[in-house]
Amino acid sequence: MRWIERLEEWLIAILLAAMTLVSFSQVVARYVFNYSFTWALELTMVFFAWLIFLGIPYGVRIGSHIGVDALVKALGPKSARVAGIAGASLCVVYSAILLVGSWSYVGKMYDLGVTMDDLPSVPIWVPRVVLVASFLLLLVRFSQVLWRIIVGREIRLHLGDEAAEVLRQQEELTGEKRAPVEGGK
């Protein structure tokens, strides 16, 4: 799975760079040469959508999605593990539903043969295939989380802990040591 993680990171970086390059080129073309690429906005929107959809499973992998887990943090280890299994199982089911729905949607776009507005040589299903890839990867990520909870390597879903992060940053800036936040990282 390590190669998928690296590919995921590289794709995100390349998409961000490509989106920046296309936008910058459009600005230079428009304001310096009084010329406009008709396809630049649509291509930038496709890159941005890909960034968002590839960022969803990436956020699960690194534990950066925010969540309300105050109740789970107040539970004991056994109860937190049960809640983690239930939560991760629901996430797996939800990801599977999204995967099936996106597969159906992209399939319909393929069957219809619709093309993009400003890039008419590109069928609309091509940029939308990111939905299938994203939700498949999301299903894999939540399945990994569920497995780690089941085998006892984790107790609960790891979500971004904003309070602990703010306190850690404040400690770094001021040098003051604070009491640890319950359940914080």
C-alpha positions as CSV (number, residue, x, y, z in Angstrom):
1,M,0.0,0.0,0.0
2,R,3.0,2.3,0.4
3,W,3.2,2.9,-3.4
4,I,-0.5,3.9,-3.4
5,E,0.2,6.5,-0.7
6,R,3.1,7.9,-2.6
7,L,1.1,8.0,-5.8
8,E,-1.7,9.7,-3.9
9,E,0.7,12.4,-2.6
10,W,2.3,12.9,-6.0
11,L,-1.1,13.2,-7.8
12,I,-2.2,15.9,-5.3
13,A,1.0,17.8,-5.7
14,I,0.9,17.5,-9.5
15,L,-2.7,18.6,-9.6
16,L,-2.0,21.6,-7.5
17,A,1.0,22.6,-9.6
18,A,-1.0,22.1,-12.8
19,M,-3.9,24.1,-11.6
20,T,-1.6,26.9,-10.6
21,L,0.2,26.8,-13.9
22,V,-3.0,26.9,-16.0
23,S,-4.4,29.7,-13.9
24,F,-1.1,31.7,-14.1
25,S,-0.9,31.1,-17.9
26,Q,-4.5,32.3,-18.3
27,V,-3.8,35.5,-16.3
28,V,-0.6,36.2,-18.3
29,A,-2.4,35.5,-21.6
30,R,-5.3,37.7,-20.8
31,Y,-3.5,40.7,-19.3
32,V,-0.3,40.7,-21.2
33,F,-1.3,39.4,-24.6
34,N,-5.0,40.3,-24.5
35,Y,-5.8,36.6,-25.3
36,S,-7.8,34.1,-23.4
37,F,-7.8,30.3,-23.4
38,T,-11.4,29.3,-23.6
39,W,-10.7,26.0,-21.8
40,A,-8.6,27.3,-18.9
41,L,-11.4,27.8,-16.4
42,E,-13.0,24.4,-17.1
43,L,-9.7,22.6,-16.8
44,T,-8.9,24.5,-13.6
45,M,-12.2,23.4,-12.2
46,V,-11.6,19.8,-13.1
47,F,-8.1,19.9,-11.4
48,F,-9.7,21.5,-8.3
49,A,-12.4,18.9,-8.2
50,W,-9.8,16.2,-8.5
51,L,-7.9,17.8,-5.6
52,I,-10.9,17.8,-3.4
53,F,-11.9,14.2,-4.2
54,L,-8.4,12.8,-3.8
55,G,-8.0,14.8,-0.6
56,I,-10.9,13.0,1.0
57,P,-9.2,9.6,1.4
58,Y,-5.9,11.4,2.0
59,G,-7.4,13.2,5.0
60,V,-8.7,9.9,6.4
61,R,-5.2,8.4,6.0
62,I,-3.4,11.1,7.9
63,G,-6.3,11.7,10.4
64,S,-7.0,15.3,9.5
65,H,-10.7,15.3,9.1
66,I,-12.5,17.1,12.0
67,G,-15.1,15.3,14.0
68,V,-17.1,15.5,17.2
69,D,-15.6,12.8,19.3
70,A,-15.9,14.3,22.8
71,L,-18.3,11.4,23.9
72,V,-16.0,8.7,22.5
73,K,-13.0,10.3,24.3
74,A,-15.0,10.2,27.6
75,L,-15.6,6.4,27.2
76,G,-13.3,3.7,28.5
77,P,-11.0,1.8,26.2
78,K,-13.5,-1.1,25.6
79,S,-16.5,1.1,25.0
80,A,-14.4,3.5,22.8
81,R,-13.3,0.5,20.8
82,V,-16.9,-0.7,20.3
83,A,-17.9,2.8,19.3
84,G,-14.8,3.0,16.9
85,I,-15.8,-0.3,15.3
86,A,-19.4,0.9,14.8
87,G,-18.3,4.3,13.5
88,A,-15.7,2.8,11.1
89,S,-18.2,0.2,9.9
90,L,-20.7,2.9,9.1
91,C,-17.9,4.8,7.2
92,V,-17.1,1.6,5.2
93,V,-20.8,1.1,4.3
94,Y,-21.2,4.8,3.4
95,S,-18.0,4.6,1.2
96,A,-19.4,1.5,-0.5
97,I,-22.7,3.3,-1.3
98,L,-20.8,6.3,-2.7
99,L,-18.6,4.0,-4.8
100,V,-21.6,2.2,-6.3
101,G,-23.4,5.4,-6.9
102,S,-20.3,7.0,-8.6
103,W,-19.7,3.9,-10.7
104,S,-23.4,4.1,-11.9
105,Y,-23.1,7.9,-12.6
106,V,-19.9,7.7,-14.5
107,G,-21.3,4.7,-16.5
108,K,-24.3,6.8,-17.5
109,M,-22.1,9.6,-18.6
110,Y,-20.1,7.1,-20.6
111,D,-23.2,5.7,-22.2
112,L,-24.6,9.2,-23.0
113,G,-21.4,10.3,-24.7
114,V,-21.6,13.8,-23.3
115,T,-18.5,16.0,-23.8
116,M,-17.1,18.8,-21.8
117,D,-18.3,22.3,-22.7
118,D,-14.9,24.1,-23.3
119,L,-13.0,20.9,-24.1
120,P,-15.4,19.2,-26.6
121,S,-12.9,16.4,-27.5
122,V,-12.9,15.2,-23.9
123,P,-15.9,13.0,-22.8
124,I,-17.4,14.2,-19.5
125,W,-16.9,10.7,-17.9
126,V,-13.1,11.1,-18.1
127,P,-12.8,13.9,-15.5
128,R,-15.6,12.4,-13.5
129,V,-13.8,9.0,-13.1
130,V,-12.1,10.6,-10.1
131,L,-15.3,10.0,-8.2
132,V,-14.9,6.2,-8.6
133,A,-11.2,6.3,-7.8
134,S,-11.7,8.6,-4.8
135,F,-14.6,6.5,-3.3
136,L,-12.7,3.3,-3.9
137,L,-9.7,4.7,-2.1
138,L,-11.9,6.0,0.7
139,L,-13.4,2.5,1.1
140,V,-9.9,1.1,1.3
141,R,-8.9,3.8,3.9
142,F,-11.9,3.2,6.1
143,S,-11.5,-0.6,5.8
144,Q,-7.9,-0.1,7.0
145,V,-9.1,1.9,10.0
146,L,-11.7,-0.7,10.8
147,W,-9.2,-3.5,10.6
148,R,-6.7,-1.6,12.9
149,I,-9.5,-1.1,15.5
150,I,-10.6,-4.7,15.2
151,V,-7.1,-6.1,15.8
152,G,-6.5,-3.6,18.6
153,R,-3.8,-1.4,17.0
154,E,-6.2,1.5,17.5
155,I,-9.0,2.2,19.9
156,R,-11.1,4.7,17.9
157,L,-11.2,6.6,14.6
158,H,-8.4,9.2,14.7
159,L,-9.8,12.5,13.8
160,G,-8.1,15.9,13.8
161,D,-7.9,17.2,17.4
162,E,-8.0,20.9,17.0
163,A,-7.8,21.8,20.7
164,A,-4.7,19.7,21.2
165,E,-3.1,21.1,18.1
166,V,-3.7,24.7,19.1
167,L,-2.3,24.0,22.6
168,R,0.7,22.3,21.0
169,Q,1.3,25.3,18.7
170,Q,0.9,27.7,21.6
171,E,3.4,25.7,23.6
172,E,5.9,25.9,20.7
173,L,5.5,29.6,20.4
174,T,5.5,30.6,24.0
175,G,7.6,27.8,25.5
176,E,5.1,27.3,28.2
177,K,4.2,23.7,29.1
178,R,0.5,23.1,29.7
179,A,-1.4,20.2,31.2
180,P,-2.2,17.6,28.5
181,V,-5.7,17.7,27.0
182,E,-7.8,14.5,27.8
183,G,-7.6,12.3,24.7
184,G,-5.3,14.7,22.9
185,K,-2.3,13.8,20.8
